[in-house]
Amino acid sequence: MSKNKINIIINGDCEEELLDYDDNFFDLIFTSPPYADQRNNTYGGIKPDRYVDWFEKKSKQFLRVLKPTGTFILNIKERVVKGERHTYVLELIQKMRDQGWLWTEEFIWHKKNSVPGKWPNRFRDSWERLLQFNKNRKFNFYQDEVMVPVGEWAKTRLNNLSETDKMRDESRVNSGFGKNVSNWIGRDKVYPTNVLHMATECSNKNHSAVFPTKLPGWFIRLFTKPGDVVLDPFIGSGTTAVAALQLSRNYVGIDNEPEYVELSQKRIENIQLGVPGIADIVSDYDDSENEG
């Protein structure tokens, strides 16, 4: 393969395939790798105790190919083993910090349409982690691109401002936090929280784990601009590439399963051909649960 090729879905192991890319090439890496003991038939089902060793070789390549101003978003969740949460995600965070990554932020994806279930000692998972890693403290961050409607609370709260509301109100417990409520008078939009309320993908698109197009789309808007290059090293059904394409970004997807590579390519072709019902349009993020 020619070096630094973009807008392509590659069949192979990302650890090896990324050797064809220069240092500091990608603007954003967004991915959801196979979770421990999951996707046994497609990704081998990495055991929890081996997960960090398996992943750190790949994250070393991610660190090399990401631009200094870029961001890596890792969608991952702990596995329950013998009735308790395994610590491999926490161990992985520490290992990546040892590699040179900065663990900058943690987002939570709240799955709005999670169905009921029953287990002996816990409740059904209705959220997943999205861990943000960076190479430097200063990185590209286009926060105005993900602003949300101010919410119904503003109609009453901003119409009844006290004198304290009109200045920076310092925390009563000396925590260092403060706020000036009057800053939001006349504004239609505000910045979102780090909790994303999005429904899961209801149709699995012939893949064992599919997230909604809105999820990578939200982070693509937050951390990149049109023309930037987005990498998903575990592309699966192609959702990250679909979101990148719809938002006028370039993409590179990698997957070791030929069936998924073919599936990703087909979805992208359908979008380019304008086939209805396939595009999974990336619409604005629904932050309605944050109102108030």
N, C-alpha and C positions, 0 to 999 in steps of 0.2 A: 504494500500500500504506500502511496506517495505520502510524504511527510505533511503533517498538519492539515489533513483533509477535513473539511467541515460539511455540515448538512448530509450526514451519512449515518447509517446504522451498521455497526460492526459486529460480526459474530466472533467471539473470542473471550478470553479472560482479560479483564480491564488492567490487571497488573502487568500483563505482557503487551497488550495493545497500546497502552499509553506511552510506551517507549518510543513510539513513532511521533510523539508530540514534543515540541520544545518546552523548555522551562517557561513558567509565567505566561501561559498561553490562554487559559480559560478565565472568563469573567465570573462565572458562577458554576458551582457543582451542586446539583440537587439530586438526591437519590434515596431510595429505600432498599437497602440490601436485604437479602434473606435473613429473617430472624433465626435465632438459634433453634435447632430441631424442627424447623419449618421448611416447606417446599422440598421434602426429601426426594421426590421423583425428578425434580428439575435442577436443584442446586446442591444436592448432596446432604442436606440436613446437618449443618455444622453443629457440633455438640457445644453446649454452653461453656464448658471448661476449656474449649479450644478456640472459642470465638475471637478473643482478643488477639491471639497469635495469628489467626487466619486473616483478620481485618487489618492489622497494623502494617502488613506488607503492602496492602493496597492503599491505605491512607498515606503512606510514605510517598507513593506516586502522586496521589492527589495533591499533596503539599508541594511537590515539585512543579506540577503543571498549572497550578492556580496562580493567577496574577497577585502581586502584593496588595492590590486594592480589591481583590476578589473575596468571595464568601463561599463557604461550604455549609450546606444545610443537610443534616443527616436525620432522616425519619426512621425511628427505631423504638422498640418497646421491649421491656424485660420479659423473659420467659418465666412461667411458674414451674418450678421443679420440686417435686415432693412436698407440695403444699406451701411453698414460700417463694418469693421473688428471688431469682438468681441475680447476682451482682455484676454480671458481665458488662452491662451498659455503663455502670459506674467505673468499673475497671478500665473499660475502653476509653472513657473520657480522660482518665489519668494518664493512660498510655499515650494518647494523642497529645496531651499537654507536654509529656516528656519528649515527644517528637518535635515539638516547636509550635504546635497549634495554640491559639488563644481560644478558650471557651468563652465566647463573648455573650451569648444569650441563649435562652431556652424558650421555645414556643410550645404551646399545647394545642393540638388539634382535637377539638371536641366533636365527636361524631354524633351529629344531631339525630340521625335515624337509627341509632343502635337499638336492636330488638331485645326484649327481656330474656333472661336466662336464670338458671339456679345452679349454684355450686355449694359444696359442703362448708367452705370456710371463707368465701369471698363473693363479691358481686361481679357482674359482667363488666369487662373493660369498655369504656365509652370515650377513651382518649388515648392519644399517642404523643410521644415526644418528637419535636423537631429541634435538634441541637444545632446551634450556630457556632461555627468555628471560623477564625480568620488568621491570617499570617501577620497582620499588623493591627495596631489599635485604630488607625485611620483607614477606612475602606469606603467604597462607593455605597451610598445610602440615600435612595430617592424616596424619602418618606411621604412626600406630598402625593405620590402616585397611588398610595393605598389609603388615603383618607376616607372616612366614612361619615354618613349623615350625623349631625350633632345629636339627634335623638329628642324624644318628647320632653325629657326632663328640662330642657332649656326654656321651654315656653313658660314654665312657672318659676324655675329657679332664677333665671336671669332678669325676671321682672320684679323681683323682690330682693334687691341687693342691699346689704347692710354696709356701713362705712368700712368695716373690716374686709368685706368682699372686694372693695375697690383698691386694695393694696395687697402686697404679698403678706399672706397670713402664715406666720411661722407655726410649726407644730407646737402644741401645748406640752408635749413631753420631751422637747429639746432633741428631737430625732434628726434635725437638720433639713427635714422636708418642709415645703411650704407651697402655697398656691395663691394665685390671683384669679378669682372666678370671673372678674370683669373682662379679662382678656378674651373671653369667648362671646361677648356681646356682638350681635350682627353677623356671626359666622354660621355658615351652613354646614361646614364639615369640620371634623376633629380627627386627631390621630387615633388609630385603633389601639387596642390592648395587645398583649402577646398571647391571648387565647383566641384561636380561630374557630368559629362555629360553622362547620361545613358538613353536609351529608356525605356519607360514603358513596362509592360507585355501586349502584345496584346491579348492573349487569357486569359480569366479570371479564367480558371480552376475551374469553378463552385463556385467561391467565389466573393464577391462583391467588394473587393479591394485587388489586387495582385500587389506586386512590383517585379522587376526582380531579379533573383537569384544573379546576379552580385552585387546587392546593399548590402545585408548582407554579401556576400562573401568578399567584399572589406574591411569591418570593421572587419570581423573575421580574415583576414590576418594581419590587422594592429594591433589588440589588443590581439591576442592569438597565441599560438603555437600548433602544433599537440598534441593531447591528452587532451587538455583543454576542459572545459565544458561550452557550450553556452546555455543560456536560452532565449526562446521567450514565454512570458506569455500570448500573444494573437496570437497564432501560425497560425490561419486561415488555409490557404491551405497548410501549411508546408514548405514554401519557406526557412525560416531560417534553419530549420532542414536539408533540402536538401543541402544547401550550407555547413553547418557544416560537414555533412557526406562526401561530396565530397572532403573536405579539411582536412579529417582525424581528425576532432574534435568530441567530444561527444556532445550530445544535450539533452535538455528537452523542450518539447513543451506543452503548456496548452491552452485549449480553452473550453468555456462553451457550444459550439454548437456541438452535437454528429456528425452531418453531416460533419463538418470540420475536426473533429478528424479522422473520417473514411477516408476522402479525403487525409489528411496528411499521414496517415499510408499506404495508397495505393501507393502514390508517392514514399515513402521511400522503400517499398517492390519492386517496379518496378526498382528502382536504384540498389538495392541489387541483383536483378535477371538479371540485365543488359538489361532490355527491351529498345530497341532503341526509340529515340524520346521523352523520358520521363525525362531523367536525368537533362535537363536544365544546361548543363555543365557551371561551373564557369570559364569563360575565363578571360584573363587579362583585366583590366580596360582600356577603351578607353578614353584617355585624349587628343585626337587630337585637340579639340577646344582650348586647352591651348597653343598650339604651337605658338611661336612668342611672 
